[in-house]
């Protein structure tokens, strides 16, 4: 890979037709204010046979984002990856368990422990059913955190002896 622009170009070129469509819908939903600029840049790069930044600069001359093209390309790269994670979230048990673990962490940080408890139980069942031992260990970590949390809810720090 010659430079960072090549990785964006190669990523875009690697996408299937369905993944490209999903990206465009995803970026419009999640980037209402700036989504259109990312889709335009995406479309321009996708049409190129070889990556040519000078052509991009000419095509978008006068656009605000062209002054920060490096940052925009970097953001586009990560937006495509986020879209792919979303698109393929249910493709394999590994991806399903990773998504479940992210959901557990989000709910835990919000203090929604009953919801976390249900997801932990579901995760344990799935991990055991599909012999996903590494993910099982991660889920059991969250179960342990929940159990510790439950034991100290409502108690003041002065009552806890360390």
Buried (B, 14 or more C-beta within 10 A) or exposed (E): EEEEBEBBBEBBEEBEEEBBEBBBBBBEEBBEEBBEBBBBBBEBBEEBEEBBBEBBEEEBEEBEBBEEBEEBBBBBBEBBEBBBEBBEBEEEBEEBBBBBBEBBBEBBEEEEBEBBBEBBEBBBEBBEEBEBEEBBEBBBEBBEBBEEEEEEEEEEEEEEEE
